């Protein structure tokens, strides 16, 4: 028998076996594959695979569940205000359909978030609190603050605090803080702005002027020591401030106090006042922790970005406009 005949005979045998096994396979319980829209949303799943010849921006947008890339932000007007003259703002006064994404606190628990910022070239602003520039190690009050700051200095050098009777259980938390801070550093390297959210995240209105100033100036000093630059923008925790806060912010060298009219949640956007729709210049805030662990922050941000894009808006870099 020639080689060609042997090949045809073998192929016929395989086809026959398949015909017999097909009905038998149907006896087992079928396993339904997970449809992409169950993870990304039905509309996003329709665009998950970019058409041939797509440019890099389109490929990146589709990879992260967007139907199309965001448009470039328009050229901003001259920066408002002057050196040492802070102002309170929850919207940037622009006519163009541009909004601004800001994130508070830390840590960044979603490891995919820096990759999404990189791929989409997304401008974001991070308002950080805590000894390590985002992990919130300084939160709290009382005599423990100094010890927290000392442990934060060790973490800044990449050294976990020495274990003792009171801190042995915190070794894992210290390692997690180092990892979370590395993600903050990655975001900064990708162009994210690093700004002030106080040292310990208190309600500033409950503090004396001196303590408010210590919270704001102390975080200015810490962020400058870590990143080599003093922040220009400040966000008071909980959006809570008074005239003493403004005075302290001025003395600490800040040029704007940034609030937010819109909050990003796992269920959508929540509006503080006015129309329940996006408006030009809206400042959107979210917590870096996200609505849960794992990919919560990335998933929530993707949903909001698609909402922004589908309504004809884009995202700008807030420090270019303030």
N, C-alpha and C positions, 0 to 999 in steps of 0.2 A: 504494500500500500504506500502510495506516495505521501510526502509530507503534507501536501494540500488536502488530500483525502482524510488523513488522520486528524487534521485541524478541524475540518468540517464535521467529522464524526463526533469529536469531543464537544464542539459547540452545540450540536443537536442534543447531546446528552445533558448538558447543562440546562438548556431550555426546557427539556422535558422534566428535569428535576424541579426547576422553578415552578412549572405548572402544577406539580404535585404539592409542593410546599406552600404555595400561595394560599389555598383554602385552609390548610392547617394553621398557618400563621394567624388567620383571622379568628381562630378560637381563643387566642390570648386576649387579655384586656388591653385595649388600645391606650397608648400614651400620647396625650395631646401636647404638642410643643408649645412653649410659652411664646405668645405673639409679641412682637416688639412693642405694639401699642400699649400692652399691659405695663411696660416699664417706662416708656417715653410719652404715652398718650397716643391715641389713634391717629390724630392729624400728623404728629411728628413722625410716626412710623411710615406714613406714606412717602416721606421725604428722606428716610434714613439712608438710602443708597443714592449718592449723587450720580447724575447722568454722566456718560463718558465726555471727556473734554472739560469738566468743571475746573474752575480755578481753585487755588489753594484756600481762599476765604470761604468759598462755597463748600468745599470738602470739609473744612473744619466745622462750619456751621451745622452741616448735616450730621457729622459725627456726634455732635453734642445735642442733637434733637431739635435744632432750629430749621425752619422751612427754608430760610435764606439768611445770608449774613446781614448784620446790622450795617446801616449806612455810616460813612465817616461823619464824625461830629463836625458841625460848622465852626468856622474860625471865630474865636471869642473876641469880644470887644476888650478895650483896655481894662486891666484889673481895677476893681473898685477899691475905694478907701485908700488910706495911706499908712505908712509905717507906724506902729504903735497905736492905731485907732481901730479897735475891734468893733464889729457890728454884729447884730444878731440876725440870722437869716434862716428861714426854712424853705425858701425857694430862691433860685437865682433869677434875677429879672432879665430874661431873654425872651425873644419872640420865636426863635427857632424851636422846633420840636425835639429838644434834647433834655434828657434827665440825667441824674447823677446817682451812682450806686455807692453807698457807704456801709461799712461793716464795723460793729462795735466789739470790744472786749476780746475774748479768746477763751480757750485755745482753738486752733483750727483742727477739728477732729476728723474732717473729711480729707483723706489723702489725695482725692481726685481734684479738689478745688484748684490748687495751683496749676495743674495741667490744663484745666478748662480756661483759666485766665490766660495762660500762655497761648493756647491754640486759637482762642478767639481774639487775642490782643485786646482784652477788655480792660478799660481804665476803671480802677476802683480806689476808694479811699478807706484806710483802716484807722479807726480811732481806738487806741490801745490803752490798756490799764494794767497795772501790776508790775512787779519787780522785774519780770523777764520780758517786758514789752509785749504782753498778750496773754500769758497764762493765768493772770489774776492771782498770783501768789500773795499779793499784799492785801487782799480784801479782808476787811475786818477792822476792828478798832481796839484800842487799849494797849496794854504794855507789851503785847506780842508783836507789835509793828516793827520794832527794831530787829528782832530776831528774823522776821520774815524778810526784811531788806538784806540782812547778811546772807541768808540762804539764796536770795535772788542774785547777789553778787557772785556767789559760787556758780550758780547756773549760767550766768553770763559768760563765765570762762569755760563752760562745758563740763564742770565738775559737779557730780552729785553730792549733796550735803552728807557729811559724816553721820553715820547712824548712832543714836544714843537711845536711852530708855524712852524718850518722847518722840523720836523721829524715825525709829527703825521701820515702822509700818508705812512711812512716807517714801521709801526708796523707789517703789514702783511709780508713785506719782511724780517724783522728781525726774525719772527717766522719761515719763510721758511728757512732762513740761519741756524737756530739752527737744524732743521730737516735734512738739507743737510749735516751739519757737523756731525750729529749722524751717517749718512751713511758712512762718511769717517772713523769715529771711528770704525764702524763695519768692514769695509774693513781692517783696520789696525789690528784688533783683529784676523782676518782670515789669517794674514800673509803678507798683502800687504806692500811693502816698501814705506816709506814716504820720499820724497826728495824735493829739493829746486827748485823753479821756479820764484824767486824774490818776493819782497813785492807787487809791484804795476803793474807788467807786462809791463814795458816799452820796447821800442827798445833800448837796452843798448848802441848801437853804437852812439846814439844821445846824450848820457850823458857824463859828465866829469868823470874822474877816481874816484873822491871822491863820486859822486852820484851813480856810478855803485857799488862801494864797499858798500855803505849804503844799496842799494837794496838787495845785495846778503847776506851780513853779518846780516842785519836786519831780513831777513827771516830765516837765520840759528838760530838766537837767539829766534825768535818767535816759530819755530817748536820745538826747544830744550825745551823751557819752557812748551809747550803744551804736548809733547810726551816723554820728558825725554831723548832724544837722538838727537845728532847733525847729520844731514844728511851727507852722504859721497858723494852723487851724485848731480849734478846740471844740469839743462837744461835752456839755455837762451831763453826768449820769442822770438817767430818767428824764432828761430835758428840763431839769429843775435848777433854777438859778434866780438870783435877785441882783439888785444894784451892786452889792458887794462883790458878787461873782464877776460882773463886768469890770469893776475897778481892779480886781485881782488879775484878771486876764490881761488887762492893759499893762499892768506892772510886770507881768511875766513875759511880755513881748509878743503876745499873740495878736493876730490881725483880723480874726473873724471868729464868731461863735456860731457853730453850724448845728442847727436843729434839723428836724425832718417832718414833712407833712404826711409822708407815706411810709408805712412799715410793711416789709416783706414777711409773709407768713406761709406756712405749708398749704394753707387754703386759698391763698391769693394775696392781694394788696389790701391793706387796711388804711383808711384815710382819716387823719385827725380832724380835719375841718374842711368846709367848702365842698365843691363838687366831688362826687365819688368817681372821678375819672382822672387820668393823668393830665397834667397841664404842663406847658413848656416851663422848664426850669425846676421842676419838682426834684426834691432831694429824697431819695429812697434809702431807708436804713434796714439793716438786718443784723442779727448776732452771728459772729463767726462760728459759734458752736453749731448753728443750724437747728432745725426742728427736731433732730434726733441724731443718733450715731451713724456711722458709715457714710453713705452717699447723700445724707439728708440735705446738706448745704448745696451741693452741686445740683441735685434734683430741683430744689426750690428755686435756685437762681436760674436754671434753664427755663422753668415755667414762666418766671417773671420776664426773662429776656424775650421769649416768644410773644408774650403779651405786649411788651414794649414795641417789638418789631412790627407785629401785626397791626398796630394802631399808628404806624407811620413815624414813631419816635426812634431815636438812637440814644447812645450813652456817651457822655462827655467826661473829661477829666476835670474834677471840680476845682482843683488848684489853678487851672488855666482861666477860670471865670471869676474867681474871688480874689 
